[in-house]
């Protein structure tokens, strides 16, 4: 995966790019796509819930052209998001 970190609009000091990238590579990560086919165009935003290798649960909003990933926003998961992630992970096990 190639990530574009140029001119990000959020603070990378709080959540390093390495941790964000690891959350996308998490084998249990959840990538949520738009339900509406009209929104599935070039400017669609997607969601990723995954864990970094250090265990940090991370929620990200991103855009992709199929080759590059542009993270628009990223933060630690809320309690509810972490619960959803763990529940989906348990369902797949």
N, C-alpha and C positions, 0 to 999 in steps of 0.2 A: 504494500500500500504506500502510495506517495501522498504526503500531506503538504498543504500549502499554509505556511505559518506567517506569510507576509501581511502586515497591517491587520492583525487580529483586533477585534473590538472589545476584548475582555482581558483581564489581568492574568498573564501567564506566570506571575510570581507565586500566586496562590495555588495553582495547579499546573505543574510543568508539562510541556508538550510530550515528553517521554511517557508520563503516566497516562495521558489522554490517548496516545497511540496504542499503548498496551491494552487499554480498555476496549479498543476496536478489535484487537487481536485475541481477546479472551474467547476461548472456544464456546463459552456459554453466553456470550453477549447477545443481546436482543436488539435487532435493528427493526424499527417500526417505520413502515412506509405509509404514504397517504392512501386512504380508502377510496377517495374519489378519483376516477380516471382522469377527470378534467384537471386535477391538481398534479398529475404525475408527469408534468412537462419539465422543461429544462430548469426552471427556477424553483422546483419543489424542494422543500426542506424535509429532512428525515431525522429520526431520533435514534440514539444508541445508548443502551444501558449495559455497562460492563465493568469489570474489575481490573485494576492495574495489578502488576505482579506483587506489589507491596500490600495488596488487599483493599486499597481505596476504591469504594464503589463510585463510579462516575457516570453522570448523565450528560449527554452531548446532543446538540442540534448541529446538523451538518448538511452540506450540499456535495454532490459528486457528479462527475461527468463519466464515471465508469473507470477512469484512470487515476484521477486525483481526488483527494478528499479535502474539503475546505470546512474546517470547524468554525461555526458561527458563534457558538456559545458553549461553554462547558463548566460544570460545577460538581461538587460531591452530591450524590443522590440524597433525596430526602428519606425519611424513615419509611414513608409509604412506597416510594419508588424501589427502595432496597427490598422491602417485603415482596413487591410484585416480581422483581428480578429473581429472588430466592424461590418464590413459589413456582415460577415458570421453569427455573432450573431443576427443581425437584420433579416436576411433571415429566421432564425429558429423561430423567435418570431411570 
